Amino acid sequence: MNVLKGNIEQLIAWAISFFTCLKAHMATWGISATWVTEVENKFTDLQNAHATWVNPATRTKAAHTLMEEKRQLFVHAVEPMIQNLRTLPTLTPQDYNLLQIAPPSKGPGPAFPPPETWPLLTVEVHGQCTADIHYRDVNTPLSRAKPRGVHEAIVRMGFAEETPTSVDDLTETPLTLTRTPHRVVFPSDRAGKILHLVAAWVNPTGKRGPWGPVVSVFLS
């Protein structure tokens, strides 16, 4: 099982062990202490958000949404670190066991070119700052299936009165979607604002395809 996509408790337990081992060996392996600190800080944010979510006194939809946002930020930060570790020739099988990550596969893997198409988004707003995001490939708009060689869709979001002219203007925490539809609960202070979204396909090696068109909806 891929622990990064497992349940939150498994992810937290793995990360505690991972950083304990990593900090003990990072000088030997040549891993930047600054990089480790930056990623571990995102993990601390996730732990704090999880503690808020599991506390019956603070277990709200907003707390769950925040926890999922912190989880995505941590996963996106730690994945490149894991990939970097797999390129190091000095790691032994015992090191991989301690880190609880899979060693690099032997032999050439399948080739995954960058996606050439893009997702078309539709958004259903249900009130109380809740929305369902649907995606379809531009070439197969009647099918829910992702194109061959695509692992997920990345969605950039932002709130503004005018339609943004650049993806960089969409500054909300990005979403990673592997299924459609995907429900999102936004903070209550986003009600009455215009939500803008744009998406791109990402292949299994992290290569992103072109961005699709911007979709805008009024969030109630």
Disulfide bonds with the S-S distance in Angstrom:
none
